[in-house]
């Protein structure tokens, strides 16, 4: 019995010693000559720039101007163009393009029906909706998507790259 207890005690000591020595991670003491490796400092990325409301409106005006020149309504099929924006922005666009055919109208005159062509409440004829979505600017350029919608079958978009020149945003390319 004495031999068995000595054997078990020896195994216990060997087991404990083996468990302590199998650690693969080195333990560094401040008194050691070699200090623990220092990890690289975390890289701090700058916060993404946001497009100011005034700049966003200028981007929208440039893209709406381009979309309005694309002859979507030349055949007389559409009696109105509605643009995404608040009342002041839409009023500014109406002033900027007063004689556009079809005319730009305020959203209260739009009759929207799910998956169907929007209608102009004044005429009962089909209408088209334009919208612009701008991404965050990079340097002095911004990417934006100009969309049109006149029902499920008449929808599409162009991708624009605009460059800031002075206080304005000018279209650099359209795809």
Long-range contacts (C-beta under 8 A, 24 or more apart in sequence): 48-136, 49-136, 49-137, 49-138, 50-136, 51-134, 51-136, 51-137, 51-142, 55-137, 55-142, 55-164, 55-169, 56-134, 57-85, 57-89, 57-92, 58-167, 58-168, 58-169, 59-132, 59-134, 59-142, 59-144, 59-162, 59-169, 60-85, 60-89, 60-132, 60-134, 61-92, 61-93, 61-96, 62-160, 62-162, 62-168, 62-169, 62-170, 62-171, 63-132, 63-144, 63-146, 63-160, 63-162, 63-171, 64-93, 64-97, 64-130, 64-132, 64-146, 65-96, 65-97, 66-146, 66-158, 66-160, 66-171, 66-174, 67-130, 67-146, 67-148, 67-158, 68-97, 68-100, 68-104, 68-130, 72-128, 72-148, 72-150, 73-101, 73-102, 73-128, 74-101, 77-125, 77-126, 78-102, 78-125, 78-126, 78-127, 78-128, 78-150, 79-120, 79-122, 79-123, 79-125, 79-126, 79-127, 80-104, 80-105, 80-109, 80-110, 80-120, 80-122, 80-123, 80-125, 80-127, 80-128, 81-105, 81-127, 81-128, 81-129, 81-130, 82-106, 82-107, 82-109, 82-110, 82-118, 82-127, 82-128, 82-129, 82-130, 83-129, 83-130, 83-131, 84-129, 84-130, 84-131, 84-132, 102-127, 102-128, 115-151, 115-152, 116-151, 116-152, 117-150, 117-151, 117-154, 118-149, 118-150, 118-151, 126-150, 126-151, 128-154, 137-164, 140-164, 141-172, 142-169
